[in-house]
């Protein structure tokens, strides 16, 4: 496998150096996977603009999508990052493990969201009527479905990038689980 080193600030374009500085101010460090995006002169700025765009999803809902997608795609980097972010946003360790397994026992709305997300990713966008009806019956809208789809796309990009590059994980390691099957 080709070895991907994490580029340093000095090894990236001037534009990406500014983004590195902004990330360091906001997060305290430049996550390795974001730094890896900076191999491209334009991708990091484009990605962050997409990732930070307005959405109808709450922070918790975005984490539900991120955890479910990352589990299905077997991305240990994103599972580790979103386990940490999920805790910051109020999920317990047990709730995070439930979400990664594709369900949520204490909230019907979150349960419908994680189940829909899992089915979308496993079936490449094809969803059975029951799963979709459950999603809408708990109060989600067609607009939310579009936002979920965009959030899935965001996470797939990062999952695939890490699965391709295998850069070092710079978050506390997420507990190991088997990859989700249909």
Secondary structure, DSSP 8 states (H G I E B T S, - for coil): --------GGGS-HHHHHHHHHHHHHHSS--HHHHHHTTSTTHHHHHHHHHTS--SS-HHHHHHHHHHHHHHTT-HHHHHHHHHHHHHTT--HHHHHHHHHT--TT-HHHHHHHHHHHHHHHTTT---HHHHHHHHHTT--HHHHHHHHHHHHHHHHHHHHHHHH-----S-----------
